[in-house]
Amino acid sequence: MRTASPAPAFEIPRIEFPHQVMLGIDVLEAEGFAPLRGKRIGLLTHPAGVDHRGVSTVEILHNAPGLRLIALYSVEHGLYDQFPAERTYSDQLDPRTGLMNYSLYSGRGRKPTLSQLRGIDALVIDLQDIGSRSYTFASAMKVTMEACFQNNIEVIVLDRPNPLGGLKVDGPMLDPQWSSRPSKDNYVGEFPVPYVHGLTIGELARMAKFQPGILHVTDDVRIRGRLLVIPMRGWTRSMRWPETGLTWVPTSSFVPDFSAVVGYPMTGLGCYMGEFPHLGGFSHGVGKMYPFRGISNKYVPSEVLERALTALDLPGLGYRRVSVPNPRTGQPATGLYIEVTDWDEWEPTELNFYLMRLDCKFAPRNPFAAASPLIVSEFLDHMGSTAFFRDLVAHGSRVDVDAYIREWQARDAIYQQESRRFWLYQ
């Protein structure tokens, strides 16, 4: 069945701007908030929702002329990053604006309810994604779009850079059984894309709107749904975050900087089973430093791990031992720092799957075979490939990682070509 072509995006004005990249919020402000004038507005955002100067979108819209900001919405970590990962919280009054801040991470449902949306004409979304499928903010945007479309509320997405750029696409696609399901109680795995997807959050919104089957609504509701993406100006797909000239605002406590953004798709999946003490041996971070870039395995010393990783000869990667003092114990924490030595050669997710294979080798028992059904389900919500997981369970340290990577790369190339119709930037 043929699908409708995406509608033209918001026209970016030809104006002088002293910064290399204009964010969606900068374009909106430069245009005098024209798309919002006369409307009652809700805003879904988080601490990284700021303009090029670092001013919060909450503050900007609260003080903007010609519109009324009447409600705030927040997801994992809260409006001001006041909650740790996976901590639920309730609706509360925002002390800075006096507005109601509705929690979309309350544990009682993931999308805004009719009562939470009542009274608004449009919901503005300003969330900084990090380019990896399992990071929760893009999924939060998607389920919020569903609720708004079902209740005839316009969605306006303020676009932001994919910090990894728009050219890297890597890792397994999400199997259908782990993608959008109304019974899910987390924000992981809402888009049928590779683990590193190569799109901005605005482009993901266009994919959700124009590709049938992504939004969990009827086709009539999807087609009638109103979406406006306000693109950036000056961003190109070859730009990584440092090339934008923008200051990184932590998106969570474990992603405080661009280094952790790069590390998240490299080690997050490979260290997943290590979050459960009775299962895997890998963990990311060394002491309280190097989140997602430093790794260690509790079953082997760093020099053994370094030899095992070096022997893999993975393109674009290097390893160096690091030590972090621990004043409390007097014994330093040690591990390996993963360096990206060649960005062009680097395959963002590849290391994860070799870490999983090594986990089977180093641990006393296969951690994937020993995991409970709940842990397996949550792991596959993140990782996405049932076939690879079953092979890990059956063959452990003998799993043929190379064969899977070749298969995924072939599928990723097709996805990248097909997803070009959602691109806003070259």
Contacts in CASP RR format, 6 or more apart in sequence:
PFRMAT RR
TARGET T0000
AUTHOR 0000-0000-0000
METHOD contacts of the structure
MODEL  1
MRTASPAPAFEIPRIEFPHQVMLGIDVLEAEGFAPLRGKRIGLLTHPAGV
DHRGVSTVEILHNAPGLRLIALYSVEHGLYDQFPAERTYSDQLDPRTGLM
NYSLYSGRGRKPTLSQLRGIDALVIDLQDIGSRSYTFASAMKVTMEACFQ
NNIEVIVLDRPNPLGGLKVDGPMLDPQWSSRPSKDNYVGEFPVPYVHGLT
IGELARMAKFQPGILHVTDDVRIRGRLLVIPMRGWTRSMRWPETGLTWVP
TSSFVPDFSAVVGYPMTGLGCYMGEFPHLGGFSHGVGKMYPFRGISNKYV
PSEVLERALTALDLPGLGYRRVSVPNPRTGQPATGLYIEVTDWDEWEPTE
LNFYLMRLDCKFAPRNPFAAASPLIVSEFLDHMGSTAFFRDLVAHGSRVD
VDAYIREWQARDAIYQQESRRFWLYQ
1 212 0 8 1.000
3 210 0 8 1.000
3 211 0 8 1.000
3 212 0 8 1.000
4 210 0 8 1.000
4 223 0 8 1.000
5 210 0 8 1.000
5 421 0 8 1.000
6 206 0 8 1.000
6 209 0 8 1.000
6 210 0 8 1.000
6 421 0 8 1.000
6 422 0 8 1.000
9 206 0 8 1.000
9 229 0 8 1.000
9 230 0 8 1.000
9 231 0 8 1.000
9 424 0 8 1.000
10 27 0 8 1.000
10 35 0 8 1.000
10 228 0 8 1.000
10 229 0 8 1.000
10 230 0 8 1.000
10 231 0 8 1.000
12 22 0 8 1.000
12 27 0 8 1.000
12 231 0 8 1.000
12 233 0 8 1.000
13 27 0 8 1.000
13 30 0 8 1.000
13 31 0 8 1.000
15 30 0 8 1.000
17 26 0 8 1.000
17 30 0 8 1.000
17 233 0 8 1.000
19 26 0 8 1.000
19 52 0 8 1.000
19 245 0 8 1.000
19 246 0 8 1.000
20 234 0 8 1.000
20 244 0 8 1.000
20 245 0 8 1.000
21 52 0 8 1.000
21 161 0 8 1.000
21 232 0 8 1.000
21 233 0 8 1.000
21 234 0 8 1.000
21 235 0 8 1.000
21 239 0 8 1.000
21 244 0 8 1.000
21 245 0 8 1.000
21 246 0 8 1.000
22 30 0 8 1.000
22 52 0 8 1.000
22 232 0 8 1.000
22 233 0 8 1.000
22 234 0 8 1.000
23 51 0 8 1.000
23 52 0 8 1.000
23 158 0 8 1.000
23 159 0 8 1.000
23 160 0 8 1.000
23 161 0 8 1.000
23 232 0 8 1.000
23 246 0 8 1.000
24 126 0 8 1.000
24 158 0 8 1.000
24 159 0 8 1.000
24 160 0 8 1.000
24 230 0 8 1.000
24 231 0 8 1.000
24 232 0 8 1.000
25 49 0 8 1.000
25 50 0 8 1.000
25 51 0 8 1.000
25 57 0 8 1.000
25 60 0 8 1.000
25 126 0 8 1.000
25 158 0 8 1.000
26 51 0 8 1.000
26 52 0 8 1.000
26 232 0 8 1.000
26 233 0 8 1.000
27 230 0 8 1.000
27 231 0 8 1.000
27 232 0 8 1.000
27 233 0 8 1.000
28 35 0 8 1.000
28 36 0 8 1.000
28 158 0 8 1.000
28 230 0 8 1.000
29 51 0 8 1.000
29 60 0 8 1.000
29 64 0 8 1.000
32 64 0 8 1.000
32 65 0 8 1.000
33 61 0 8 1.000
33 64 0 8 1.000
33 65 0 8 1.000
33 66 0 8 1.000
33 67 0 8 1.000
35 156 0 8 1.000
35 228 0 8 1.000
35 230 0 8 1.000
36 61 0 8 1.000
36 64 0 8 1.000
36 66 0 8 1.000
36 67 0 8 1.000
36 122 0 8 1.000
36 124 0 8 1.000
36 156 0 8 1.000
37 66 0 8 1.000
37 67 0 8 1.000
38 66 0 8 1.000
38 67 0 8 1.000
38 68 0 8 1.000
39 67 0 8 1.000
39 68 0 8 1.000
39 121 0 8 1.000
39 122 0 8 1.000
40 67 0 8 1.000
40 68 0 8 1.000
40 70 0 8 1.000
40 119 0 8 1.000
40 120 0 8 1.000
40 121 0 8 1.000
40 122 0 8 1.000
41 61 0 8 1.000
41 67 0 8 1.000
41 68 0 8 1.000
41 69 0 8 1.000
41 70 0 8 1.000
41 120 0 8 1.000
41 121 0 8 1.000
41 122 0 8 1.000
41 123 0 8 1.000
41 124 0 8 1.000
42 69 0 8 1.000
42 70 0 8 1.000
42 71 0 8 1.000
42 72 0 8 1.000
42 73 0 8 1.000
42 120 0 8 1.000
42 122 0 8 1.000
42 123 0 8 1.000
42 124 0 8 1.000
43 57 0 8 1.000
43 58 0 8 1.000
43 61 0 8 1.000
43 69 0 8 1.000
43 71 0 8 1.000
43 72 0 8 1.000
43 73 0 8 1.000
43 123 0 8 1.000
43 124 0 8 1.000
43 125 0 8 1.000
43 126 0 8 1.000
44 72 0 8 1.000
44 73 0 8 1.000
44 74 0 8 1.000
44 75 0 8 1.000
44 104 0 8 1.000
44 123 0 8 1.000
44 124 0 8 1.000
44 125 0 8 1.000
44 126 0 8 1.000
44 127 0 8 1.000
44 140 0 8 1.000
44 141 0 8 1.000
44 144 0 8 1.000
45 56 0 8 1.000
45 57 0 8 1.000
45 58 0 8 1.000
45 72 0 8 1.000
45 73 0 8 1.000
45 74 0 8 1.000
45 79 0 8 1.000
45 124 0 8 1.000
45 125 0 8 1.000
45 126 0 8 1.000
45 127 0 8 1.000
46 74 0 8 1.000
46 75 0 8 1.000
46 77 0 8 1.000
46 78 0 8 1.000
46 79 0 8 1.000
46 81 0 8 1.000
46 127 0 8 1.000
46 128 0 8 1.000
46 137 0 8 1.000
46 251 0 8 1.000
47 56 0 8 1.000
47 77 0 8 1.000
47 79 0 8 1.000
47 80 0 8 1.000
47 81 0 8 1.000
47 249 0 8 1.000
47 250 0 8 1.000
47 251 0 8 1.000
48 127 0 8 1.000
48 128 0 8 1.000
48 249 0 8 1.000
48 250 0 8 1.000
48 251 0 8 1.000
49 56 0 8 1.000
49 57 0 8 1.000
49 126 0 8 1.000
49 127 0 8 1.000
49 128 0 8 1.000
49 160 0 8 1.000
49 249 0 8 1.000
50 56 0 8 1.000
50 57 0 8 1.000
50 249 0 8 1.000
51 57 0 8 1.000
51 60 0 8 1.000
52 246 0 8 1.000
54 247 0 8 1.000
54 249 0 8 1.000
57 124 0 8 1.000
57 126 0 8 1.000
57 158 0 8 1.000
58 69 0 8 1.000
58 72 0 8 1.000
58 79 0 8 1.000
58 94 0 8 1.000
58 96 0 8 1.000
58 97 0 8 1.000
59 96 0 8 1.000
61 67 0 8 1.000
61 69 0 8 1.000
61 124 0 8 1.000
62 69 0 8 1.000
62 97 0 8 1.000
62 99 0 8 1.000
69 97 0 8 1.000
69 99 0 8 1.000
70 99 0 8 1.000
70 119 0 8 1.000
70 120 0 8 1.000
71 99 0 8 1.000
71 100 0 8 1.000
71 102 0 8 1.000
71 116 0 8 1.000
71 119 0 8 1.000
71 120 0 8 1.000
72 79 0 8 1.000
72 94 0 8 1.000
72 97 0 8 1.000
72 99 0 8 1.000
72 100 0 8 1.000
72 101 0 8 1.000
72 102 0 8 1.000
73 101 0 8 1.000
73 102 0 8 1.000
73 104 0 8 1.000
73 112 0 8 1.000
73 116 0 8 1.000
73 123 0 8 1.000
73 144 0 8 1.000
74 101 0 8 1.000
74 102 0 8 1.000
74 103 0 8 1.000
74 104 0 8 1.000
74 105 0 8 1.000
75 104 0 8 1.000
75 105 0 8 1.000
75 127 0 8 1.000
75 136 0 8 1.000
75 137 0 8 1.000
75 140 0 8 1.000
75 187 0 8 1.000
76 83 0 8 1.000
76 85 0 8 1.000
76 86 0 8 1.000
76 105 0 8 1.000
76 136 0 8 1.000
76 137 0 8 1.000
76 140 0 8 1.000
76 187 0 8 1.000
76 252 0 8 1.000
77 83 0 8 1.000
77 84 0 8 1.000
77 85 0 8 1.000
77 252 0 8 1.000
77 253 0 8 1.000
78 89 0 8 1.000
78 103 0 8 1.000
78 105 0 8 1.000
79 94 0 8 1.000
79 101 0 8 1.000
81 250 0 8 1.000
81 252 0 8 1.000
81 253 0 8 1.000
83 89 0 8 1.000
83 105 0 8 1.000
84 253 0 8 1.000
85 252 0 8 1.000
85 253 0 8 1.000
85 254 0 8 1.000
88 103 0 8 1.000
88 105 0 8 1.000
88 106 0 8 1.000
88 107 0 8 1.000
89 103 0 8 1.000
89 105 0 8 1.000
89 106 0 8 1.000
90 103 0 8 1.000
90 106 0 8 1.000
91 100 0 8 1.000
91 101 0 8 1.000
91 102 0 8 1.000
91 103 0 8 1.000
91 106 0 8 1.000
91 116 0 8 1.000
92 100 0 8 1.000
92 101 0 8 1.000
92 103 0 8 1.000
93 99 0 8 1.000
93 100 0 8 1.000
93 101 0 8 1.000
94 100 0 8 1.000
94 101 0 8 1.000
102 112 0 8 1.000
102 116 0 8 1.000
104 110 0 8 1.000
104 111 0 8 1.000
104 112 0 8 1.000
104 140 0 8 1.000
104 143 0 8 1.000
104 144 0 8 1.000
105 187 0 8 1.000
107 185 0 8 1.000
109 185 0 8 1.000
110 140 0 8 1.000
110 143 0 8 1.000
110 184 0 8 1.000
110 185 0 8 1.000
110 186 0 8 1.000
110 187 0 8 1.000
111 143 0 8 1.000
111 144 0 8 1.000
111 146 0 8 1.000
111 147 0 8 1.000
112 123 0 8 1.000
112 144 0 8 1.000
112 147 0 8 1.000
112 148 0 8 1.000
113 147 0 8 1.000
114 151 0 8 1.000
117 123 0 8 1.000
117 147 0 8 1.000
117 148 0 8 1.000
117 151 0 8 1.000
117 153 0 8 1.000
120 153 0 8 1.000
121 153 0 8 1.000
121 154 0 8 1.000
122 153 0 8 1.000
122 154 0 8 1.000
122 155 0 8 1.000
122 156 0 8 1.000
123 144 0 8 1.000
123 148 0 8 1.000
123 153 0 8 1.000
123 154 0 8 1.000
123 155 0 8 1.000
123 156 0 8 1.000
124 156 0 8 1.000
124 157 0 8 1.000
124 158 0 8 1.000
125 141 0 8 1.000
125 144 0 8 1.000
125 155 0 8 1.000
125 156 0 8 1.000
125 157 0 8 1.000
125 158 0 8 1.000
125 201 0 8 1.000
125 205 0 8 1.000
126 157 0 8 1.000
126 158 0 8 1.000
126 160 0 8 1.000
127 137 0 8 1.000
127 138 0 8 1.000
127 140 0 8 1.000
127 141 0 8 1.000
127 160 0 8 1.000
127 201 0 8 1.000
128 137 0 8 1.000
128 160 0 8 1.000
128 201 0 8 1.000
128 249 0 8 1.000
128 251 0 8 1.000
129 135 0 8 1.000
129 137 0 8 1.000
129 138 0 8 1.000
129 160 0 8 1.000
129 162 0 8 1.000
129 200 0 8 1.000
129 201 0 8 1.000
129 204 0 8 1.000
130 163 0 8 1.000
130 164 0 8 1.000
130 251 0 8 1.000
130 255 0 8 1.000
130 261 0 8 1.000
130 264 0 8 1.000
131 138 0 8 1.000
131 162 0 8 1.000
131 163 0 8 1.000
131 164 0 8 1.000
131 196 0 8 1.000
131 197 0 8 1.000
131 198 0 8 1.000
131 199 0 8 1.000
131 261 0 8 1.000
131 265 0 8 1.000
132 195 0 8 1.000
132 196 0 8 1.000
132 197 0 8 1.000
132 264 0 8 1.000
132 265 0 8 1.000
133 174 0 8 1.000
133 189 0 8 1.000
133 191 0 8 1.000
133 193 0 8 1.000
133 194 0 8 1.000
133 195 0 8 1.000
133 196 0 8 1.000
133 197 0 8 1.000
134 188 0 8 1.000
134 189 0 8 1.000
134 195 0 8 1.000
134 269 0 8 1.000
134 381 0 8 1.000
134 382 0 8 1.000
135 251 0 8 1.000
135 264 0 8 1.000
136 186 0 8 1.000
136 187 0 8 1.000
136 188 0 8 1.000
137 187 0 8 1.000
137 201 0 8 1.000
137 251 0 8 1.000
138 190 0 8 1.000
138 191 0 8 1.000
138 201 0 8 1.000
138 204 0 8 1.000
139 187 0 8 1.000
139 188 0 8 1.000
139 189 0 8 1.000
139 190 0 8 1.000
139 191 0 8 1.000
140 187 0 8 1.000
141 157 0 8 1.000
141 201 0 8 1.000
141 204 0 8 1.000
141 205 0 8 1.000
142 180 0 8 1.000
142 190 0 8 1.000
142 191 0 8 1.000
142 204 0 8 1.000
142 205 0 8 1.000
142 208 0 8 1.000
142 214 0 8 1.000
142 215 0 8 1.000
143 187 0 8 1.000
143 190 0 8 1.000
143 216 0 8 1.000
144 155 0 8 1.000
145 155 0 8 1.000
145 205 0 8 1.000
145 208 0 8 1.000
145 209 0 8 1.000
145 215 0 8 1.000
145 227 0 8 1.000
146 215 0 8 1.000
146 216 0 8 1.000
146 217 0 8 1.000
147 153 0 8 1.000
148 154 0 8 1.000
148 155 0 8 1.000
148 225 0 8 1.000
149 155 0 8 1.000
149 215 0 8 1.000
149 217 0 8 1.000
149 221 0 8 1.000
149 222 0 8 1.000
149 224 0 8 1.000
149 225 0 8 1.000
149 226 0 8 1.000
150 217 0 8 1.000
150 221 0 8 1.000
152 224 0 8 1.000
152 225 0 8 1.000
153 226 0 8 1.000
154 226 0 8 1.000
154 227 0 8 1.000
154 228 0 8 1.000
155 205 0 8 1.000
155 225 0 8 1.000
155 226 0 8 1.000
155 227 0 8 1.000
155 228 0 8 1.000
156 227 0 8 1.000
156 228 0 8 1.000
156 229 0 8 1.000
156 230 0 8 1.000
157 201 0 8 1.000
157 202 0 8 1.000
157 205 0 8 1.000
157 227 0 8 1.000
157 228 0 8 1.000
157 229 0 8 1.000
157 230 0 8 1.000
158 230 0 8 1.000
159 200 0 8 1.000
159 201 0 8 1.000
159 202 0 8 1.000
159 203 0 8 1.000
159 229 0 8 1.000
159 230 0 8 1.000
159 231 0 8 1.000
159 232 0 8 1.000
159 424 0 8 1.000
160 200 0 8 1.000
160 201 0 8 1.000
160 232 0 8 1.000
161 200 0 8 1.000
161 232 0 8 1.000
161 235 0 8 1.000
161 239 0 8 1.000
161 241 0 8 1.000
161 244 0 8 1.000
161 246 0 8 1.000
162 198 0 8 1.000
162 199 0 8 1.000
162 200 0 8 1.000
162 201 0 8 1.000
163 240 0 8 1.000
163 241 0 8 1.000
163 248 0 8 1.000
163 258 0 8 1.000
163 261 0 8 1.000
164 196 0 8 1.000
164 198 0 8 1.000
164 240 0 8 1.000
164 241 0 8 1.000
164 261 0 8 1.000
164 262 0 8 1.000
164 265 0 8 1.000
164 348 0 8 1.000
165 198 0 8 1.000
165 237 0 8 1.000
165 238 0 8 1.000
165 239 0 8 1.000
165 240 0 8 1.000
165 241 0 8 1.000
166 198 0 8 1.000
166 199 0 8 1.000
166 200 0 8 1.000
166 237 0 8 1.000
166 238 0 8 1.000
166 425 0 8 1.000
167 198 0 8 1.000
167 237 0 8 1.000
167 238 0 8 1.000
168 196 0 8 1.000
168 198 0 8 1.000
168 348 0 8 1.000
169 194 0 8 1.000
169 196 0 8 1.000
169 197 0 8 1.000
169 198 0 8 1.000
169 412 0 8 1.000
169 413 0 8 1.000
169 415 0 8 1.000
169 416 0 8 1.000
170 194 0 8 1.000
170 195 0 8 1.000
170 196 0 8 1.000
170 265 0 8 1.000
170 347 0 8 1.000
170 348 0 8 1.000
170 349 0 8 1.000
170 350 0 8 1.000
170 408 0 8 1.000
170 409 0 8 1.000
170 412 0 8 1.000
171 194 0 8 1.000
171 195 0 8 1.000
171 196 0 8 1.000
171 347 0 8 1.000
171 348 0 8 1.000
171 349 0 8 1.000
171 350 0 8 1.000
171 405 0 8 1.000
171 408 0 8 1.000
171 409 0 8 1.000
171 412 0 8 1.000
172 194 0 8 1.000
172 195 0 8 1.000
172 349 0 8 1.000
172 383 0 8 1.000
172 384 0 8 1.000
172 385 0 8 1.000
172 388 0 8 1.000
172 404 0 8 1.000
172 408 0 8 1.000
173 192 0 8 1.000
173 193 0 8 1.000
173 194 0 8 1.000
173 384 0 8 1.000
173 385 0 8 1.000
173 408 0 8 1.000
173 411 0 8 1.000
173 412 0 8 1.000
173 415 0 8 1.000
174 189 0 8 1.000
174 191 0 8 1.000
174 192 0 8 1.000
174 193 0 8 1.000
174 384 0 8 1.000
175 380 0 8 1.000
175 384 0 8 1.000
175 385 0 8 1.000
175 386 0 8 1.000
176 192 0 8 1.000
177 386 0 8 1.000
178 189 0 8 1.000
178 380 0 8 1.000
178 381 0 8 1.000
178 384 0 8 1.000
178 386 0 8 1.000
179 189 0 8 1.000
179 190 0 8 1.000
179 191 0 8 1.000
179 192 0 8 1.000
180 189 0 8 1.000
180 190 0 8 1.000
180 213 0 8 1.000
180 214 0 8 1.000
180 215 0 8 1.000
180 216 0 8 1.000
181 216 0 8 1.000
182 216 0 8 1.000
184 381 0 8 1.000
186 378 0 8 1.000
186 381 0 8 1.000
188 378 0 8 1.000
188 381 0 8 1.000
188 382 0 8 1.000
189 381 0 8 1.000
189 382 0 8 1.000
189 384 0 8 1.000
190 214 0 8 1.000
191 197 0 8 1.000
191 204 0 8 1.000
191 207 0 8 1.000
191 208 0 8 1.000
191 214 0 8 1.000
192 214 0 8 1.000
193 199 0 8 1.000
193 204 0 8 1.000
193 207 0 8 1.000
193 415 0 8 1.000
193 419 0 8 1.000
194 408 0 8 1.000
194 411 0 8 1.000
194 412 0 8 1.000
194 415 0 8 1.000
195 265 0 8 1.000
195 269 0 8 1.000
195 348 0 8 1.000
195 349 0 8 1.000
195 383 0 8 1.000
195 384 0 8 1.000
196 265 0 8 1.000
196 348 0 8 1.000
196 349 0 8 1.000
197 204 0 8 1.000
197 419 0 8 1.000
198 416 0 8 1.000
199 207 0 8 1.000
199 419 0 8 1.000
199 422 0 8 1.000
199 423 0 8 1.000
200 232 0 8 1.000
200 235 0 8 1.000
200 424 0 8 1.000
200 425 0 8 1.000
202 229 0 8 1.000
202 231 0 8 1.000
202 424 0 8 1.000
203 229 0 8 1.000
203 419 0 8 1.000
203 422 0 8 1.000
203 423 0 8 1.000
203 424 0 8 1.000
204 422 0 8 1.000
205 227 0 8 1.000
205 229 0 8 1.000
206 227 0 8 1.000
206 229 0 8 1.000
206 422 0 8 1.000
206 424 0 8 1.000
207 214 0 8 1.000
207 419 0 8 1.000
207 422 0 8 1.000
208 214 0 8 1.000
208 215 0 8 1.000
209 215 0 8 1.000
209 222 0 8 1.000
209 225 0 8 1.000
209 227 0 8 1.000
210 421 0 8 1.000
210 422 0 8 1.000
211 422 0 8 1.000
212 219 0 8 1.000
212 222 0 8 1.000
213 222 0 8 1.000
215 221 0 8 1.000
215 222 0 8 1.000
229 424 0 8 1.000
231 424 0 8 1.000
231 425 0 8 1.000
232 424 0 8 1.000
232 425 0 8 1.000
235 244 0 8 1.000
235 425 0 8 1.000
236 425 0 8 1.000
236 426 0 8 1.000
237 423 0 8 1.000
237 425 0 8 1.000
237 426 0 8 1.000
240 258 0 8 1.000
240 343 0 8 1.000
241 248 0 8 1.000
241 258 0 8 1.000
241 261 0 8 1.000
242 258 0 8 1.000
248 257 0 8 1.000
248 258 0 8 1.000
248 261 0 8 1.000
250 256 0 8 1.000
250 257 0 8 1.000
254 260 0 8 1.000
254 291 0 8 1.000
254 292 0 8 1.000
255 261 0 8 1.000
255 264 0 8 1.000
255 291 0 8 1.000
255 292 0 8 1.000
256 291 0 8 1.000
259 290 0 8 1.000
259 293 0 8 1.000
260 291 0 8 1.000
260 292 0 8 1.000
260 293 0 8 1.000
262 292 0 8 1.000
262 293 0 8 1.000
262 340 0 8 1.000
262 348 0 8 1.000
263 292 0 8 1.000
263 293 0 8 1.000
263 338 0 8 1.000
264 292 0 8 1.000
265 348 0 8 1.000
265 349 0 8 1.000
265 352 0 8 1.000
266 292 0 8 1.000
266 293 0 8 1.000
266 338 0 8 1.000
266 348 0 8 1.000
266 349 0 8 1.000
266 351 0 8 1.000
266 352 0 8 1.000
267 282 0 8 1.000
267 284 0 8 1.000
267 292 0 8 1.000
267 293 0 8 1.000
267 294 0 8 1.000
267 295 0 8 1.000
267 338 0 8 1.000
267 351 0 8 1.000
267 352 0 8 1.000
267 355 0 8 1.000
268 284 0 8 1.000
268 292 0 8 1.000
268 352 0 8 1.000
269 349 0 8 1.000
269 352 0 8 1.000
269 353 0 8 1.000
269 355 0 8 1.000
269 356 0 8 1.000
269 382 0 8 1.000
269 383 0 8 1.000
270 282 0 8 1.000
270 351 0 8 1.000
270 352 0 8 1.000
270 353 0 8 1.000
270 355 0 8 1.000
270 356 0 8 1.000
270 359 0 8 1.000
271 282 0 8 1.000
271 283 0 8 1.000
271 284 0 8 1.000
271 295 0 8 1.000
271 355 0 8 1.000
272 379 0 8 1.000
272 382 0 8 1.000
272 383 0 8 1.000
273 279 0 8 1.000
273 280 0 8 1.000
273 281 0 8 1.000
273 282 0 8 1.000
273 356 0 8 1.000
273 359 0 8 1.000
273 367 0 8 1.000
273 368 0 8 1.000
273 371 0 8 1.000
273 375 0 8 1.000
273 379 0 8 1.000
274 280 0 8 1.000
274 281 0 8 1.000
274 282 0 8 1.000
274 283 0 8 1.000
274 359 0 8 1.000
274 367 0 8 1.000
275 283 0 8 1.000
276 367 0 8 1.000
276 371 0 8 1.000
276 375 0 8 1.000
278 370 0 8 1.000
279 363 0 8 1.000
279 367 0 8 1.000
279 370 0 8 1.000
279 371 0 8 1.000
279 375 0 8 1.000
280 359 0 8 1.000
280 363 0 8 1.000
280 367 0 8 1.000
281 297 0 8 1.000
281 298 0 8 1.000
281 299 0 8 1.000
281 359 0 8 1.000
281 362 0 8 1.000
281 363 0 8 1.000
281 367 0 8 1.000
282 295 0 8 1.000
282 296 0 8 1.000
282 297 0 8 1.000
282 355 0 8 1.000
282 358 0 8 1.000
282 359 0 8 1.000
283 295 0 8 1.000
283 296 0 8 1.000
283 297 0 8 1.000
283 298 0 8 1.000
284 290 0 8 1.000
284 291 0 8 1.000
284 292 0 8 1.000
284 293 0 8 1.000
284 294 0 8 1.000
284 295 0 8 1.000
285 291 0 8 1.000
285 292 0 8 1.000
285 293 0 8 1.000
285 294 0 8 1.000
285 295 0 8 1.000
285 296 0 8 1.000
286 294 0 8 1.000
286 295 0 8 1.000
286 296 0 8 1.000
286 322 0 8 1.000
286 323 0 8 1.000
286 324 0 8 1.000
286 333 0 8 1.000
286 334 0 8 1.000
286 335 0 8 1.000
286 337 0 8 1.000
287 324 0 8 1.000
287 326 0 8 1.000
287 333 0 8 1.000
288 324 0 8 1.000
289 322 0 8 1.000
289 324 0 8 1.000
290 322 0 8 1.000
290 324 0 8 1.000
290 337 0 8 1.000
293 337 0 8 1.000
293 338 0 8 1.000
294 322 0 8 1.000
294 335 0 8 1.000
294 336 0 8 1.000
294 337 0 8 1.000
294 338 0 8 1.000
295 305 0 8 1.000
295 335 0 8 1.000
295 336 0 8 1.000
295 338 0 8 1.000
295 355 0 8 1.000
296 302 0 8 1.000
296 305 0 8 1.000
296 333 0 8 1.000
296 334 0 8 1.000
296 335 0 8 1.000
296 336 0 8 1.000
297 305 0 8 1.000
297 358 0 8 1.000
297 359 0 8 1.000
297 362 0 8 1.000
299 362 0 8 1.000
299 363 0 8 1.000
299 364 0 8 1.000
300 308 0 8 1.000
300 362 0 8 1.000
302 321 0 8 1.000
302 334 0 8 1.000
302 335 0 8 1.000
302 336 0 8 1.000
303 321 0 8 1.000
305 335 0 8 1.000
305 336 0 8 1.000
305 358 0 8 1.000
306 319 0 8 1.000
306 321 0 8 1.000
306 336 0 8 1.000
308 358 0 8 1.000
309 317 0 8 1.000
309 319 0 8 1.000
309 336 0 8 1.000
309 351 0 8 1.000
309 354 0 8 1.000
310 318 0 8 1.000
310 319 0 8 1.000
312 354 0 8 1.000
314 347 0 8 1.000
314 350 0 8 1.000
314 351 0 8 1.000
314 354 0 8 1.000
315 342 0 8 1.000
315 345 0 8 1.000
315 346 0 8 1.000
315 347 0 8 1.000
316 340 0 8 1.000
316 341 0 8 1.000
316 342 0 8 1.000
316 343 0 8 1.000
316 345 0 8 1.000
316 346 0 8 1.000
317 338 0 8 1.000
317 339 0 8 1.000
317 340 0 8 1.000
317 341 0 8 1.000
317 346 0 8 1.000
317 351 0 8 1.000
318 338 0 8 1.000
318 339 0 8 1.000
318 340 0 8 1.000
318 341 0 8 1.000
319 336 0 8 1.000
319 337 0 8 1.000
319 338 0 8 1.000
319 339 0 8 1.000
320 336 0 8 1.000
320 337 0 8 1.000
320 339 0 8 1.000
321 334 0 8 1.000
321 335 0 8 1.000
321 336 0 8 1.000
321 337 0 8 1.000
322 334 0 8 1.000
322 335 0 8 1.000
322 336 0 8 1.000
322 337 0 8 1.000
323 332 0 8 1.000
323 333 0 8 1.000
323 334 0 8 1.000
323 335 0 8 1.000
324 332 0 8 1.000
324 333 0 8 1.000
324 334 0 8 1.000
325 332 0 8 1.000
326 332 0 8 1.000
326 333 0 8 1.000
338 351 0 8 1.000
340 346 0 8 1.000
347 405 0 8 1.000
350 405 0 8 1.000
353 388 0 8 1.000
353 401 0 8 1.000
353 404 0 8 1.000
353 405 0 8 1.000
354 401 0 8 1.000
356 368 0 8 1.000
356 392 0 8 1.000
356 399 0 8 1.000
357 392 0 8 1.000
357 396 0 8 1.000
357 397 0 8 1.000
357 399 0 8 1.000
357 401 0 8 1.000
358 397 0 8 1.000
359 367 0 8 1.000
359 368 0 8 1.000
360 366 0 8 1.000
360 367 0 8 1.000
360 368 0 8 1.000
360 392 0 8 1.000
360 396 0 8 1.000
360 397 0 8 1.000
360 399 0 8 1.000
361 396 0 8 1.000
361 397 0 8 1.000
366 392 0 8 1.000
366 393 0 8 1.000
366 396 0 8 1.000
368 376 0 8 1.000
368 389 0 8 1.000
368 392 0 8 1.000
368 393 0 8 1.000
368 396 0 8 1.000
369 392 0 8 1.000
369 393 0 8 1.000
369 396 0 8 1.000
371 379 0 8 1.000
376 389 0 8 1.000
379 389 0 8 1.000
380 386 0 8 1.000
380 389 0 8 1.000
383 389 0 8 1.000
385 404 0 8 1.000
385 408 0 8 1.000
387 404 0 8 1.000
388 399 0 8 1.000
388 404 0 8 1.000
391 399 0 8 1.000
391 400 0 8 1.000
391 404 0 8 1.000
392 399 0 8 1.000
END
